[in-house]
Amino acid sequence: MRSDQQRSKKFIQQINELKDPTYDTDLGFEQLAVIEASESVSIDPANHSAHRFLSDTYVGIPRQEIARGSELAEATIHFKSLTSTWSMTSIPNWVSNGT
């Protein structure tokens, strides 16, 4: 068999292994992501992005549906609070009249 054919065969085998559900493709970054996201929330509990980050890290972890929902709710609450603050802010007169 020629070397090109051998490389092709090996490549196809690698692709098939990736498609196989029993093939372990877990890189182990879930725990690191949870740690980093938790630190972000502890540094600034009012930061909606930190809560969203933590919520997103729970997606692939079994039995974390309630925690994910809780963090998503926190993110939504803080985001709505932030946007309502923006809408209450008035535009200065010098901006609105162009002078």
Order of alpha helices (4+ residues) and beta strands (2+ residues): alpha-alpha-alpha-alpha-alpha
